[in-house]
Amino acid sequence: MRVARRGRAAKAELARVQDPTTPFFTIAHFGGHPSVLLRGSRIGEVTCDKLAEVVQDAWLSRASLRRRTEWLKTLSRHTVTG
């Protein structure tokens, strides 16, 4: 999955792929590419909610402003609070 972030979010992603206790990683081959890999053998360690969050964040980082805005408006209408 592609993840392109800046600032605090980029640091959090870097920490995620550098932490050997998480199933996320990267390899030198992808140096400079906004990708985060997930070890298939450890996918069971990732909850559906966490995987959805990572994929959504990756999509949001690559989508156009118009598509991000539209999707986030749709999401907020379907979110139940309280």
Number of C-alpha atoms within 10 A of each C-alpha: 14 16 22 18 18 11 7 9 13 14 11 13 21 16 14 17 19 13 12 10 8 16 18 21 18 18 10 7 7 11 9 7 12 17 18 20 15 17 13 9 8 11 14 10 12 14 10 11 9 11 14 12 12 17 15 13 18 19 16 19 17 15 13 11 11 8 12 15 13 11 14 12 11 11 11 10 9 9 8 7 5 3
